[in-house]
Amino acid sequence: MPEYAVPERIVPSSAPRVGETQADYRERMTLLQAEALERRQKELGEQRSPLNSPADRIRIWERLHQLSLPRSPSHRLISVIAANTGLSLEEVRVEQRARATAKATAPAG
């Protein structure tokens, strides 16, 4: 039997449920929005947390913004990533070099 990946987050339906009153629907939507905001705030906090390594903070930034770390050390996003993650420009560039090295030494396949 094949294994299926479970989504990281299960997004509840925003459509009204059968038999749900408008007041209940509004209350449920308010709760869902509050939960989404709380998740976002937690992720933003983790993105800057000194408890996370620079590589982890950058991965969190990439996930939140759905962008990859640029390869060019002079790309204008490098300063944005540094500011958003609480890292120095050099720490971001170290991660760039580490990724480039890892990619260069990875077996082709």
N, CA and C of each residue as an Amber inpcrd file, in Angstrom:
protein
   327
   0.8510000  -1.1770000   0.0000000   0.0000000   0.0000000   0.0000000
   0.8960000   1.2390000   0.0000000   0.6850000   2.1730000  -0.9360000
   1.5500000   3.3530000  -0.9880000   1.2940000   4.2700000   0.1930000
   2.3630000   4.9630000   0.6030000   2.2280000   5.9480000   1.6700000
   1.9560000   7.2980000   1.0350000   1.0570000   8.0390000   1.6090000
   0.7130000   9.3550000   1.1020000   1.1950000  10.4030000   2.0800000
   1.7430000  11.4700000   1.5260000   2.2170000  12.5710000   2.3720000
   1.0190000  13.2880000   2.9790000   1.1250000  13.5760000   4.2500000
   0.0730000  14.3220000   4.9390000   0.4260000  15.7920000   4.8280000
  -0.5140000  16.6340000   4.3970000  -0.2010000  18.0610000   4.2940000
   0.2400000  18.6160000   5.6430000   1.1540000  19.5930000   5.5710000
   1.6610000  20.2030000   6.8010000   0.5170000  20.8280000   7.5960000
  -0.3860000  21.4620000   6.8810000  -1.5460000  22.0800000   7.5220000
  -2.8000000  21.6500000   6.7800000  -3.7880000  21.3410000   7.5270000
  -5.0710000  21.0350000   6.9160000  -5.9140000  22.2950000   7.0270000
  -6.2820000  22.8440000   5.8890000  -7.0370000  24.0940000   5.8660000
  -8.5170000  23.7610000   5.8840000  -9.2150000  24.1760000   6.9220000
 -10.6400000  23.8990000   6.9910000 -11.3930000  24.6570000   5.9020000
 -12.4970000  24.1030000   5.4990000 -13.3130000  24.7330000   4.4700000
 -13.8980000  26.0360000   4.9880000 -13.8730000  27.0380000   4.1200000
 -14.4480000  28.3180000   4.5150000 -15.8970000  28.4350000   4.0590000
 -16.3880000  27.3970000   3.4050000 -17.7840000  27.4100000   2.9650000
 -18.6880000  27.1360000   4.1640000 -19.8600000  27.7420000   4.1610000
 -20.8030000  27.4600000   5.2530000 -21.1640000  25.9720000   5.2750000
 -21.3200000  25.4420000   6.4520000 -21.6940000  24.0400000   6.6230000
 -23.2130000  23.9130000   6.5610000 -23.6640000  22.7530000   6.2000000
 -25.1060000  22.5020000   6.1410000 -25.6870000  22.6950000   7.5400000
 -26.7360000  23.5090000   7.6270000 -27.4090000  23.7550000   8.8940000
 -26.7250000  24.7860000   9.7790000 -25.6330000  25.3590000   9.3260000
 -24.9040000  26.3500000  10.1220000 -25.5740000  27.7210000   9.9800000
 -25.8400000  28.3630000  11.1060000 -26.4520000  29.6950000  11.0510000
 -25.3980000  30.7120000  10.6160000 -25.8680000  31.8850000  10.1830000
 -24.9300000  32.9310000   9.7810000 -24.0560000  33.3600000  10.9540000
 -24.6530000  33.4270000  12.1290000 -23.8830000  33.8200000  13.3170000
 -22.8000000  32.7810000  13.6200000 -23.1470000  31.4980000  13.5280000
 -22.1590000  30.4330000  13.7600000 -21.0600000  30.4790000  12.7060000
 -21.4530000  30.7290000  11.4590000 -20.4870000  30.8150000  10.3670000
 -19.5110000  31.9690000  10.6090000 -20.0330000  33.1400000  10.9580000
 -19.1770000  34.2950000  11.2390000 -18.2280000  34.0080000  12.4090000
 -18.7460000  33.3600000  13.4370000 -17.9290000  33.0270000  14.5990000
 -16.8140000  32.0500000  14.2060000 -17.1550000  31.0500000  13.3920000
 -16.1520000  30.0810000  12.9440000 -15.0830000  30.7600000  12.0850000
 -15.4980000  31.6630000  11.1960000 -14.5390000  32.3690000  10.3450000
 -13.6280000  33.2740000  11.1710000 -14.1840000  33.9240000  12.1830000
 -13.3870000  34.7680000  13.0730000 -12.3500000  33.9290000  13.8000000
 -12.7580000  32.7530000  14.2690000 -11.8370000  31.8540000  14.9620000
 -10.7330000  31.3690000  14.0140000 -11.1130000  30.9940000  12.7890000
 -10.1140000  30.5410000  11.8140000  -9.1100000  31.6410000  11.4890000
  -9.5930000  32.8650000  11.3400000  -8.6960000  33.9860000  11.0580000
  -7.7540000  34.2330000  12.2330000  -8.2720000  34.1400000  13.4430000
  -7.4380000  34.3400000  14.6330000  -6.3710000  33.2520000  14.7240000
  -6.7430000  32.0140000  14.4200000  -5.7850000  30.9120000  14.4480000
  -4.7060000  31.1080000  13.3750000  -5.1050000  31.5520000  12.1920000
  -4.1480000  31.7900000  11.1130000  -3.1800000  32.9030000  11.5010000
  -3.6850000  33.9560000  12.0960000  -2.8380000  35.0620000  12.5360000
  -1.8640000  34.5940000  13.6130000  -2.3430000  33.7860000  14.5390000
  -1.4900000  33.2570000  15.6060000  -0.3750000  32.3780000  15.0330000
  -0.7180000  31.5200000  14.0560000   0.2910000  30.6810000  13.3950000
   1.3360000  31.5460000  12.6940000   0.8790000  32.5610000  11.9930000
   1.7850000  33.4480000  11.2610000   2.7380000  34.1620000  12.2280000
   2.1980000  34.6530000  13.3400000   3.0300000  35.3390000  14.3270000
   4.0740000  34.3860000  14.9210000   3.6660000  33.1530000  15.1640000
   4.5970000  32.1440000  15.7020000   5.7160000  31.8830000  14.6970000
   5.3520000  31.7210000  13.4260000   6.3490000  31.4700000  12.3840000
   7.3060000  32.6520000  12.2360000   6.7710000  33.8660000  12.3030000
   7.6290000  35.0490000  12.2130000   8.5960000  35.1040000  13.3970000
   8.1190000  34.7110000  14.5720000   8.9880000  34.6650000  15.7440000
  10.0910000  33.6300000  15.5860000   9.7480000  32.4670000  15.0410000
  10.7400000  31.4130000  14.8320000  11.7650000  31.8280000  13.7880000
  11.3230000  32.6180000  12.8340000  12.2030000  33.1010000  11.7740000
  13.3410000  33.9520000  12.3470000  13.1050000  34.6140000  13.4630000
  14.1080000  35.4880000  14.0850000  14.7180000  34.8850000  15.3550000
  14.2400000  33.7350000  15.7650000  14.6660000  33.1630000  17.0400000
  16.1360000  32.7630000  17.0400000  16.8980000  33.2560000  18.0330000
  18.3000000  32.8530000  18.1440000  18.4470000  31.3740000  18.5020000
  17.3520000  30.7290000  18.8890000  17.3960000  29.2990000  19.1810000
  17.5040000  28.4700000  17.9010000  17.1450000  29.0790000  16.7530000
  17.2470000  28.4020000  15.4660000  18.5560000  28.7970000  14.7890000
  19.1390000  27.8440000  14.0810000  20.3780000  28.1220000  13.3580000
  20.0960000  29.0800000  12.2040000  21.1290000  29.7570000  11.7030000
  20.9220000  30.6170000  10.5300000  20.2870000  29.8600000   9.3600000
  20.7180000  28.6190000   9.1260000  20.1460000  27.8260000   8.0310000
  18.6530000  27.5920000   8.2580000  18.2720000  27.2740000   9.5010000
  16.8520000  27.0560000   9.8140000  16.0500000  28.3410000   9.6460000
  16.5960000  29.4550000  10.1150000  15.8840000  30.7330000   9.9840000
  15.6610000  31.0850000   8.5270000  16.6660000  30.8370000   7.6980000
  16.5240000  31.1280000   6.2710000  15.5020000  30.1960000   5.6340000
  15.5010000  28.9150000   6.0250000  14.4830000  27.9810000   5.5000000
  13.0780000  28.4140000   5.9100000  12.9370000  28.8880000   7.1320000
  11.6330000  29.3880000   7.5910000  11.2270000  30.5960000   6.7490000
  12.1670000  31.5060000   6.5050000  11.8840000  32.6780000   5.6640000
  11.4530000  32.2300000   4.2680000  12.1630000  31.2550000   3.7180000
  11.8240000  30.7590000   2.3770000  10.4110000  30.1790000   2.3460000
  10.0660000  29.4270000   3.3830000   8.7310000  28.8240000   3.4450000
   7.6450000  29.9020000   3.5790000   7.8720000  30.8700000   4.4540000
   6.8840000  31.9260000   4.6690000   6.6530000  32.7690000   3.4200000
   7.7280000  33.0190000   2.6880000   7.6350000  33.9100000   1.5310000
   7.5540000  33.1590000   0.2070000   7.6610000  31.8330000   0.2890000
   7.5990000  30.9800000  -0.9000000   8.6030000  31.4180000  -1.9580000
   9.8090000  31.7360000  -1.4790000  10.9290000  32.1190000  -2.3380000
  12.1600000  31.3490000  -1.8940000  13.0610000  31.1210000  -2.8280000
  14.3270000  30.4690000  -2.4980000  15.4010000  31.5180000  -2.2450000
  16.3750000  31.1210000  -1.4600000  17.5190000  31.9910000  -1.2090000
  18.2130000  32.2580000  -2.5420000  18.3620000  33.5140000  -2.9220000
  19.0380000  33.8110000  -4.1920000  20.4640000  33.2880000  -4.1850000
  20.9660000  32.9410000  -5.3630000  22.3340000  32.4230000  -5.4770000
  23.3700000  33.5360000  -5.4930000  22.9960000  34.7030000  -5.9780000
  23.9380000  35.8090000  -6.1000000  24.1340000  36.4980000  -4.7490000
  25.3900000  36.6670000  -4.3040000  25.6320000  37.3450000  -3.0370000
  25.2490000  38.8220000  -3.0540000  25.0830000  39.3890000  -4.2460000
  24.7260000  40.8080000  -4.3290000  23.2370000  41.0220000  -4.6190000
  22.4630000  39.9400000  -4.6100000  21.0180000  40.0670000  -4.8730000
  20.3840000  40.9530000  -3.8050000  19.4430000  41.7940000  -4.2200000
  18.8510000  42.7380000  -3.2630000  18.0200000  42.0610000  -2.1740000
  17.5790000  40.8300000  -2.3890000  16.8190000  40.1280000  -1.3470000
  17.6980000  39.7050000  -0.1690000  18.9980000  39.6350000  -0.3670000
  19.8860000  39.2050000   0.7190000  19.7400000  40.1150000   1.9250000
  19.6800000  41.4200000   1.7040000  19.5310000  42.3500000   2.8350000
  18.1450000  42.2240000   3.4680000  17.1260000  41.9330000   2.6670000
  15.7730000  41.7320000   3.2010000  15.7440000  40.4740000   4.0670000
  16.3410000  39.4010000   3.5640000  16.3910000  38.1470000   4.3270000
  17.1530000  38.3560000   5.6320000  18.2790000  39.0570000   5.5620000
  19.0590000  39.3210000   6.7740000  18.2200000  40.1000000   7.7960000
  17.5420000  41.1390000   7.3420000  16.7250000  41.9520000   8.2500000
  15.5700000  41.1420000   8.8410000  14.9010000  40.3600000   8.0200000
  13.7440000  39.5820000   8.4870000  14.1220000  38.4520000   9.4340000
  15.3260000  37.9130000   9.2800000  15.7420000  36.7780000  10.1040000
  16.6080000  37.1810000  11.2910000  17.0060000  38.4590000  11.3390000
  17.8710000  38.9050000  12.4160000  19.3080000  38.4410000  12.2340000
  19.6620000  38.0710000  11.0100000  21.0180000  37.6270000  10.7130000
  21.8060000  38.7700000  10.0800000  23.1030000  38.6410000  10.0960000
  23.9370000  39.6130000   9.3910000  23.9880000  39.2260000   7.9140000
  24.3900000  40.1690000   7.0880000  24.5520000  39.8660000   5.6640000
  25.5530000  38.7290000   5.4830000  26.6070000  38.7430000   6.2670000
  27.6250000  37.6960000   6.1440000  27.0610000  36.3270000   6.5110000
  26.2110000  36.2520000   7.5320000  25.6200000  34.9660000   7.9030000
  24.7440000  34.4200000   6.7700000  24.0250000  35.3040000   6.1020000
  23.2030000  34.8710000   4.9670000  24.1080000  34.4010000   3.8350000
  25.1790000  35.1190000   3.5850000  26.1090000  34.7370000   2.5070000
  26.8330000  33.4290000   2.8250000  27.1150000  33.1800000   4.0960000
  27.7150000  31.9000000   4.4940000  26.7670000  30.7600000   4.1270000
  25.4830000  30.9390000   4.3840000  24.4960000  29.9120000   4.0170000
  24.4320000  29.7450000   2.4980000  24.5220000  30.8380000   1.7610000
  24.5540000  30.7450000   0.2950000  25.7340000  29.8830000  -0.1580000
  26.9000000  30.1630000   0.3990000  28.0950000  29.4050000   0.0160000
  27.9630000  27.9400000   0.4130000  27.4190000  27.6790000   1.5890000
  27.2430000  26.2970000   2.0400000  26.3180000  25.5350000   1.0920000
  25.2450000  26.1670000   0.6670000  24.3240000  25.5180000  -0.2670000
  24.9870000  25.2840000  -1.6200000  25.7430000  26.2650000  -2.0760000
  26.4200000  26.1260000  -3.3690000  27.4340000  24.9840000  -3.3110000
  28.1600000  24.8890000  -2.2010000  29.1470000  23.8190000  -2.0250000
  28.4590000  22.4650000  -1.9760000  27.3620000  22.3850000  -1.2200000
  26.6340000  21.1330000  -1.1020000  26.0820000  20.6850000  -2.4550000
  25.5930000  21.6420000  -3.2180000  25.0330000  21.3230000  -4.5380000
  26.1350000  20.8740000  -5.4880000  27.3050000  21.5150000  -5.3970000
  28.4190000  21.1790000  -6.2830000  28.9990000  19.7970000  -5.9800000
  28.9540000  19.3980000  -4.7090000  29.5260000  18.1050000  -4.3190000
  28.5040000  16.9730000  -4.3030000  27.2310000  17.3290000  -4.4940000
  26.1880000  16.2970000  -4.5020000  26.3110000  15.4520000  -5.7680000
  26.0990000  14.1390000  -5.6310000  26.1740000  13.2930000  -6.8170000
  25.0570000  13.6150000  -7.8010000  25.3780000  13.5660000  -9.0610000
  24.3730000  13.8340000 -10.0960000  23.3760000  12.6830000 -10.1160000
  22.1380000  13.0310000 -10.3180000  21.1970000  11.9270000 -10.3590000
  19.8660000  12.3760000 -10.3820000
